[in-house]
Amino acid sequence: MVPQTRIAAYCGIAGIVTFYGSLLSAVVLSPSFRWTTGAISDLGAVGADHAWTYNGGLILGSLFSLVFAYGVFTSSVHRVEYVGAASVAFAYLLAVLAGVFPYPTPLHDPIALVQFLLIPVGLWVYGAGNLLRGAPRLGAATLGLGAVAAGGVVWLLAVAATGSEAFALPELAVIVPFDTWAAMTIWRLY
């Protein structure tokens, strides 16, 4: 029988590969998409030619990542780690919902905003839990990745404040540290 943590690690790998595979496929299939002028959600917008490519990958990848987050939760040691892992799981659930309610449906923007705000918070809480349980290197790395993701959120909000919709690069600045943490955690679970 395969241990639960190994299943969680496999699902984490599948989540990352599925999400980035669908993201890159949607970019290739959408020649009008520009990283510097659009949002990643434009790839899955209602009426977009290949919306199913992006939204399907976002939903499926995030469902895999929910299983991964469950594994992170069950392998947590300190109470604060549990809260951080639950926050991470909620961020993945919101990613599923962002795919179910694509842009410009009324629920998409609030779902995406809460997800982007929750990512650094979840990393900070989980990292604090790592420190409290006596894992200083893991905690410091997680807190650092949370800080990078928070910088992406600040960038995202600054772009929004100008009235621009050039969110794709700031969105990546939030997502990439989150997935870097996931890859680091997958390695630890495996």
C-alpha positions in Angstrom: 0.0 0.0 0.0 1.3 3.5 -0.9 1.7 5.7 2.2 -0.7 8.7 2.4 2.1 11.2 2.3 3.4 9.7 -1.0 -0.1 9.9 -2.5 -0.2 13.6 -1.4 3.2 14.2 -3.0 2.2 12.6 -6.3 -1.0 14.7 -6.3 1.1 17.8 -5.6 3.3 17.0 -8.6 0.3 16.3 -10.8 -1.3 19.6 -9.7 1.8 21.7 -10.6 2.3 19.9 -13.9 -1.4 20.1 -14.8 -1.7 23.8 -14.0 1.5 24.9 -15.7 0.8 22.6 -18.7 -2.6 24.1 -19.2 -1.3 27.6 -18.7 1.5 27.2 -21.3 -0.9 25.4 -23.7 -3.5 28.2 -23.4 -0.8 30.9 -24.0 0.4 29.0 -27.1 -3.2 28.6 -28.4 -4.0 32.3 -27.7 -1.6 34.4 -29.8 -3.4 37.6 -28.8 -2.5 37.1 -25.1 0.3 39.4 -23.8 1.9 38.9 -20.4 2.4 42.7 -20.1 -1.1 43.8 -20.9 -3.5 41.1 -19.8 -4.4 38.9 -16.9 -3.9 35.1 -16.7 -7.7 34.9 -16.3 -8.1 36.3 -19.8 -6.9 32.8 -21.0 -10.1 31.3 -19.5 -12.5 34.2 -20.0 -16.0 33.5 -21.1 -15.9 33.4 -24.9 -12.1 33.0 -25.2 -11.3 30.5 -28.0 -9.5 28.0 -25.7 -11.0 28.8 -22.3 -11.5 25.1 -21.6 -7.7 24.6 -21.9 -6.9 27.0 -19.1 -10.0 26.6 -16.9 -9.9 22.8 -17.2 -6.3 22.7 -16.2 -6.8 25.2 -13.4 -9.7 23.1 -12.0 -8.0 19.7 -12.3 -4.6 20.9 -11.2 -6.2 22.6 -8.1 -8.2 19.4 -7.3 -4.9 17.5 -7.3 -3.4 20.2 -5.2 -6.2 19.9 -2.6 -5.2 16.3 -2.1 -1.6 17.5 -1.7 -2.8 20.1 0.9 -4.6 17.4 2.8 -1.3 15.5 3.0 0.4 18.7 4.2 -2.3 19.1 6.9 -2.1 15.5 8.1 1.7 15.6 8.2 1.7 18.8 10.2 3.0 18.7 13.8 2.3 22.0 15.4 -1.2 23.6 15.7 -0.1 26.7 13.8 1.1 24.4 10.9 -2.4 23.0 10.8 -3.9 26.4 10.4 -1.4 27.3 7.7 -2.1 24.0 5.8 -5.9 24.7 6.0 -5.3 28.2 4.6 -3.3 26.7 1.8 -6.1 24.2 1.1 -8.6 27.0 1.0 -6.4 28.9 -1.5 -6.5 25.8 -3.7 -10.3 25.5 -3.3 -10.6 29.1 -4.4 -8.5 28.3 -7.5 -11.0 25.6 -8.4 -13.8 28.2 -8.0 -11.9 30.7 -10.2 -11.9 28.1 -12.9 -15.6 27.3 -12.4 -16.6 31.0 -12.4 -14.3 32.4 -15.2 -13.8 36.0 -15.9 -15.9 38.2 -16.3 -18.6 36.4 -14.3 -19.5 38.3 -11.1 -17.9 35.8 -8.7 -14.5 35.6 -10.5 -12.8 38.7 -9.3 -13.7 38.4 -5.6 -12.7 34.8 -5.6 -9.4 35.5 -7.3 -8.6 38.5 -5.0 -9.3 36.5 -1.8 -7.1 33.6 -3.2 -4.2 35.9 -4.0 -4.5 37.6 -0.5 -4.7 34.2 1.2 -1.6 32.7 -0.5 1.1 34.8 1.4 -1.0 34.6 4.6 -1.1 30.8 4.4 2.6 30.6 3.7 3.4 32.9 6.7 1.2 30.9 9.1 2.6 27.6 7.9 6.1 28.9 8.1 5.5 30.2 11.6 4.3 26.7 12.5 7.5 25.3 11.1 9.5 27.6 13.4 7.4 26.7 16.4 7.8 23.0 15.9 11.6 23.4 15.6 12.2 23.4 11.8 14.0 26.7 11.4 15.3 26.3 7.8 11.9 25.1 6.5 10.2 27.9 8.4 12.6 30.5 7.2 12.2 29.3 3.6 8.4 29.3 3.8 8.3 32.7 5.4 10.6 34.1 2.7 8.4 32.6 -0.1 5.4 34.2 1.7 7.2 37.5 1.6 7.8 37.2 -2.1 4.2 36.3 -2.7 3.1 39.3 -0.6 5.3 41.5 -2.9 3.3 40.0 -5.8 0.1 40.9 -4.1 1.3 44.5 -3.5 2.3 44.7 -7.2 -1.1 43.3 -8.2 -3.0 45.9 -6.1 -0.8 48.7 -7.4 -1.6 47.7 -11.0 -5.3 47.6 -10.1 -5.1 51.0 -8.5 -3.9 52.5 -11.8 -7.0 51.1 -13.6 -4.8 48.8 -15.7 -5.6 45.2 -16.3 -2.0 44.1 -16.8 -2.2 41.5 -14.0 -0.5 38.5 -15.5 3.1 39.2 -14.3 2.0 40.3 -10.8 -0.2 37.1 -10.7 2.8 35.0 -11.5 4.8 36.8 -8.8 2.2 35.4 -6.3 1.8 31.9 -7.9 5.4 31.0 -8.5 6.5 31.4 -4.9 3.4 29.4 -3.8 4.3 26.6 -6.2 8.0 26.8 -5.2 6.8 26.1 -1.6 4.6 23.3 -2.9 7.6 21.7 -4.8 9.8 22.1 -1.7 7.0 20.5 0.5 6.5 17.7 -2.0 10.2 16.8 -1.8 9.8 16.7 2.0 6.6 14.6 1.9 8.1 12.1 -0.6 
